[in-house]
Amino acid sequence: MPKIPRSSPNPIRVIDVLTYPAVQLLDVTGPVQVFASANDFVVNSGGTLPYRLKVVAQGGEGATASAGVTLAAGPLTEDREALDTLLVAGGEGAEAAAENPVLVEWVRQRATRARRIASVCTGAFLLAAAGLLDGRRAATHWKYCDRLAQRFPSVHVEPDPIFVCDGPIWTSAGVTAGIDLALALVEEDLGLSVALAVARYLVVFLKRPGGQAQFSAALALQAADDRLGALHDWINRHLGDDLSLSVLAEQAGMSERSFSRHYAQATGQTPARAIERLRVEAAQRLLSESRTPVKRIARRCGFGSEETMRRSFLRLLAVTPQDYRARFTF
């Protein structure tokens, strides 16, 4: 793997955004708008321009996204040009791009100039093809996790996170997760207040932490088995009530033993673990969208006590409820 510098001498952070045919439009425009909005906020606040953005493509003739929109792009930058962040977009054309020796070599060489390297969605295929993800943790769109792991077995693919930071390399899940990744990069560069200001301006209601799952717990359960749909709807309306195994089995019209077996087969998890995830997700919303005291949220979401909710947050999110509120409340 090429040696990656850990700092940049440039007062303006130069960002190269790589595009190619059949790139995902939002993988490019989402992060670019985050950085552009950060520029506007800092300059309007009396600061100096923090970022200079370069959207590039092989040949410099632009790239037609999978949505049919052609993006204006300059030629691939020269190896000697200054660079702070290399950002590789994803999309339907990513796997083909990862087999393009010109693009792979360009990514490999530009990475030696960059303070950090990032990819959105299937852009991770290009980083992996360039050897930048060998032995590292990485995220990509949930649909392509198995394919990335099979094609590049030396990469430790994590299917759940919104984004992953392993040293100087950041990788994100699909599409809108690129906005979360870009906000995290802005926070690293310019601080939390600027990142939150950008999120407010873009009407991103909640700046999600990197460890948050790509699927919400409710959506994952809904997709697991339609036969349990009515039960999950009922659970979401009664999170503050007794949701013991006996209560759930009675609601589903099964014996406890049959229900436990059927539920695990349908969802891949125990009823208790599913309930915990749903309660944590509900508590996250209340913590970020209201000033309701933590103790009251714990009771409302069915944890019983603040300490029980704290343990669940640490287990699933690696953060306490108080820290979650401080970090992710607008």
N, C-alpha and C positions, 0 to 999 in steps of 0.2 A: 504494500500500500504506500502511495506517495506520502512524504512528510507534509503535514499541514501546519502552517504557521498559526499561532494562537492569538496574534494581535495584528492590527493593521495600523500603519503609520499615517494613513490618510484621514484628514479631518472630516471629509465627506465619505460616507460609506457607499461604495460602488456595488451595485447588485446586478449581476447578469441573470436574466430569466431565459432559460432555453425552451424554445418551441420547436415543433416539427409537424409534418402532416398528420391530421386526425388527432391533434392535441385536444384535450378537454378545455373548452373555452373558459370556464370558471376557475380552472386550475391556474390559469394565467392571470385573468382579470381580477380575481378575488384578492390574492396576495399583492398584486400591483396596486390595487386601490387602497389597501391597508397602508402600504408604504407611502403612497402619494398623499393620503389623508394625514399621515404623521408629518410629512413635509409641511403641509398647509398649517397644521396646528402649531408646530414649533416656530415656523416663520412668523405667523400671525401673533405669536406670543413674544416676539422680539428676539428669537434665537436664530442661529444660522442653519441653513438647509442641511438636514442630516443624511439624506439619501440621494443618490443619482441612479436612476433606473435605466437599464438597457435590456430591451427585449430582442433576442437574437435568434437566428435560424440559419441553417446551412444554406449558403448561396445568397443570403441577405435579401431574398425576394418575398419575404413574408411566409406565413403558414396558414393553410386553411384548416380551421378547427373542425371537429366532428359535427358541430352544429351547422356547418356550412358557411360560417363567417370567416373571412380572411383577415388575419392579424398582420398589421404592419410590423416588420422586424428588420433590424440591421443585420449585417453579416456577423459570423462568429468572431468574437473578439480575439485579438492576438495574445499569445502566451505571456508576452512581456507587459501587457496592460495591467494597471492596478485593479485589484478586486478585493472586496470585503466578503461578500456573500454570493455563492453560486446556488441558484435555485432552479431545479429541474421540474418542469410541469409534467403531469400525467395525462392519460387519455387512451383512447382506443389504439393509437399509433405507437404507444410506448414500447411494446415488445418488438415491433419492427425497428424502431429507433435504436433499441438495445442491441440489434444485430448490425447496425450501421457502423463500420469501423471508424469512419471519420468522426461521427458524433461521440462514440465511446472514447476515442483517443483525446478528443477535445475536452470532454468532461474530466478525464484523468489528468490532463495537463493543467487545466484551469483550477482543479482542486489543489494543486501544489501552490497556487498563488492566493488561495482563499483563506480567510480566517475561519469561516465555517461553510458547510455545505448542507443544502436542504433539498428535499424532494416532496412533491405533493402527489398523493395517490400512487399510480403506477409509475411515476417518475423514479421510484425506487429501483425499477428494473435497470434503468440506465446507470444508476449509482452502483448497483451490484455488478453489472457487466464490466464496469471500470475498476472493480476490485475494491471499491471504497467501503463496502459493507461487510467485508470478510471478517468474521468473528465478532460482529456487532449486532446489537438489537435493532430491529427495524419494524416500521409499520407500513401498511399499504391499504388499499381498499379491501374490505372484507371479502369481496368476491374473488380477489386475486391472491389471497394469502397463501393458499395451498400451492398455487402455481409458482409463486415466487420462491417458496421453500423448496419445491421439487427442482426447480431450475438452478437455484443457487443454494445448495445444502450447507454452505459455510455461513449463511446468514441466519441469525436467530429471529425468525419472523414472529411478531406478536400480533395476534388477530384482533385484540380488543381495543387498544388505546386509540384515542383521537390523534395523538402524535407521540413520538418517542424521541428523546434526546440522548444520544450516546456519544459523549465527548463533544467534538466539534461538528458532529453530523446529526441533523434533524430529519426525521421522516414522518409523514402524516398519512392519515387515512384518506378516504376519497372526497373529492369535490369540495364541499363547504368546509371540510376540516382544514383545507389550505388557509382559510381565513383565520381559524384558531391558531394555526402554526405561525402565520405572519404576525398576529397580535402578540404571541409569545416572544418572537424575535424582537419586535418593537419594545416590549417590556424589558427584555434583556439589555437592549441598547439605551433606551431613553427613560425607563422607569415605568412603574405601574400606573401612575397618574396619566401619562401620555397614552398608554395602551388603552386605558379605560375611556379616555376622551375620544379616541378613534373609534372604539366599539360603540360608544353612544352615538356618534355622528353617523355611523353606518347602520344604526338601529339593530345592532347585534345585542339582543337582550341579555344574554348571559355569556360571559367569556369562559368557555369550558376549560377545565384543567386537562393536561395531557393524559392523565390516567383514566379519564372518564371513558366508558365504553362507547363504541361506535353506535350500537343500538341502545335505545332506552330499554329498561327492564320490561316495561309494559309492552313495547313493540315486539321485543324478542319473544315474550310469552304469547302474544297474540298470533305471531307467525308460526309458533311451534305446533299448535294443534287446534283447529277450528272447533273441535268438540268441547274444548275447555273454555271457549270464548265467553260463554255466559257466566261461568264461574269466575273468570278473571275480572269481568266487568263488576261482578258482585264484590269481589275482594277489594277492588279499587275504591268502592263506595263505603267500605267498612274497615279501612286500615286501622282505625283506632279501636276496633272491637276485638273480642277474643277470636283469634284465627288459629286455634289449635287444630291438630290433625283430626280430632273427632268432629269438630265443627265443620271443617272443610269437606270431610268425607260425607257427612250428612247432607251438606249443601249440594254435593255432586251426586247423591243418591247411590253411594257405594259403601262397602265395608271399608274400615280403615286400611286393612291389608291390601285390598284390591285397589283402593284409591292411591296409596303410596306407590304401588308397582306401576299402575297406569300413568300416574303423573310423572314419575321419573323417566319412563319410556318416552313420553310425549314431549317433555321439556328438557331432558338431560340434567335435571337437578331435582333436589328434594323439595317438597312443599315449603319446609322451613327456610331453606336458602332463598327460594323465590320470594317469599313474603318479606324476608329481610331486605332484599334488593328493592322491592317495591316501596317499602317504608323509607329506606334511605333516599330513594329518588324523590318521594313526596316531601321529605324533610329538606332536601336540597332546594326545591322550588320555594318552600316557605322561608328558608334562610336567606335566599337571594332576593326574594320579591317582597318581603315584609319585614317589619321590625318586631314581630312576635317574639317574646322571650324564648330562649332555647328550651327551658324546662317545659313550657307550654307546648312547643312544637313536638317535643319527645312524647308527651301524653297524647297529643292529637294524632300522631302518626303511629301510635300503638307500641312504642318502645317501653312504656311503663315508667322508665326513669331516664334522667339525663345521662347517667353513667352507661346505661345499656346502649343508648344511641351513640354515645362517644365511642364505645368499643366497636360498634358496627361500622361507623365512619372510618375508623382507623383500619379496620380489616378490609373494607372494600375500596376506600378512596385514599388511604394513607394520609389523612388529614383529620383534625378534630372539627366538630361542628362550628366552634367559635372561629377557628382559623379559616374554615371554608367561607363563613359569612364575611369575614374581614377581607378576604381576597377576591371574592366573586360577587360582591354586592355593589351595584352602581350607586 
